[in-house]
Amino acid sequence: MFGKLINYWANQFITEKLVQNAGFQRLAAKTHEHVTNISQKGVPFVADASKRANTFAQTFKENLKSEAEKAKFR
């Protein structure tokens, strides 16, 4: 219990000091900008990968169905 209280107050103190630090604010803003840019660049890639996965799954399903039909007649 005592350890949790100390941890809470230490986190509060550190958070307040970081909020007041101009260098940390610049770092946070730049990090946010980079993450946003990377996320926006990744959207088309994810959409394309999703489309390819759907195509693969559909083709695989059709191929599996075809092979199952062939196996029935043997």
C-alpha positions as CSV (number, residue, x, y, z in Angstrom):
1,M,0.0,0.0,0.0
2,F,2.8,2.4,1.0
3,G,4.7,1.5,-2.2
4,K,1.6,2.3,-4.4
5,L,1.3,5.7,-2.7
6,I,4.9,6.5,-3.4
7,N,4.6,5.3,-6.9
8,Y,1.5,7.5,-7.5
9,W,3.2,10.6,-6.1
10,A,6.4,10.0,-8.1
11,N,4.3,9.6,-11.3
12,Q,2.4,12.8,-10.5
13,F,5.7,14.7,-9.9
14,I,7.4,13.4,-13.0
15,T,4.3,14.1,-15.2
16,E,4.1,17.6,-13.9
17,K,7.8,18.3,-14.6
18,L,7.5,16.9,-18.1
19,V,4.4,18.9,-18.9
20,Q,6.3,22.1,-17.9
21,N,9.4,21.2,-20.0
22,A,9.5,22.9,-23.4
23,G,11.9,20.4,-24.8
24,F,9.6,17.5,-23.9
25,Q,6.7,19.3,-25.5
26,R,8.6,19.7,-28.7
27,L,9.6,16.0,-28.6
28,A,6.0,15.0,-28.0
29,A,4.8,17.2,-30.9
30,K,7.4,15.8,-33.3
31,T,6.6,12.3,-32.3
32,H,2.9,12.8,-32.8
33,E,3.6,14.3,-36.3
34,H,5.8,11.3,-37.3
35,V,3.3,8.8,-36.0
36,T,0.5,10.6,-37.9
37,N,2.5,10.6,-41.1
38,I,3.4,7.0,-40.8
39,S,-0.2,6.0,-40.1
40,Q,-1.4,7.9,-43.1
41,K,1.2,6.3,-45.4
42,G,0.2,2.9,-44.1
43,V,-3.5,3.1,-44.9
44,P,-3.1,2.3,-48.6
45,F,-0.7,-0.6,-47.9
46,V,-3.2,-2.1,-45.4
47,A,-6.1,-1.7,-47.9
48,D,-4.0,-3.4,-50.6
49,A,-2.9,-6.2,-48.3
50,S,-6.5,-6.8,-47.2
51,K,-7.6,-7.0,-50.9
52,R,-4.8,-9.5,-51.7
53,A,-5.7,-11.6,-48.6
54,N,-9.3,-11.7,-49.7
55,T,-8.4,-12.7,-53.2
56,F,-6.1,-15.4,-51.9
57,A,-8.7,-16.7,-49.5
58,Q,-11.4,-16.8,-52.2
59,T,-9.0,-18.6,-54.7
60,F,-7.9,-21.0,-52.0
61,K,-11.5,-21.8,-51.1
62,E,-12.4,-22.4,-54.8
63,N,-9.4,-24.6,-55.3
64,L,-10.1,-26.6,-52.2
65,K,-13.7,-27.1,-53.3
66,S,-12.6,-28.2,-56.7
67,E,-10.1,-30.7,-55.3
68,A,-12.7,-32.1,-52.9
69,E,-15.0,-32.7,-55.9
70,K,-12.3,-34.4,-57.8
71,A,-11.5,-36.6,-54.8
72,K,-15.2,-37.7,-54.5
73,F,-15.2,-39.1,-58.0
74,R,-12.0,-41.2,-57.7
